[in-house]
Amino acid sequence: MPRTKKVEEAVEVKTEAVAAVKEPVKEAPAAAKTAKKPAAKKAPAKAKTEVKQTVKIQFGGDEFDLADIQKAVEKDIKAKHKGRIKTVEVYLKPEDKAVYYVVNSDFSDKVSL
């Protein structure tokens, strides 16, 4: 059975429509590419808070701050010991109100509190 002209036109239109759908999406013009999009709002960054730690030693009615003891030992070592420091051992004796220290297992001294 031969096709009529109207059927052939309808088939051509349908074929063109299907081809148009299958074509890849064309890129936007250059002007549209350079247009700025509104910036997305960012959540505020959480601020990191440092925890300040204080260590107090209480003995016999006296109170000693560990940070102050550490600074006193470091100052005493710098004043009395010359050379490379590999190890430092610290001994706190609240009953004597003193801190004893040993540097590199060969030098020792004390700091009064």
Secondary structure by P-SEA (a helix, b strand, c coil): ccccaaaaaaaaaaaaaaaaaacccccccccccccccccccccccbbbbbbbbbbbbbcccbbbbaaaaaaaaaaaaaacccccccbbbbbbbccccbbbbbccccccccccc
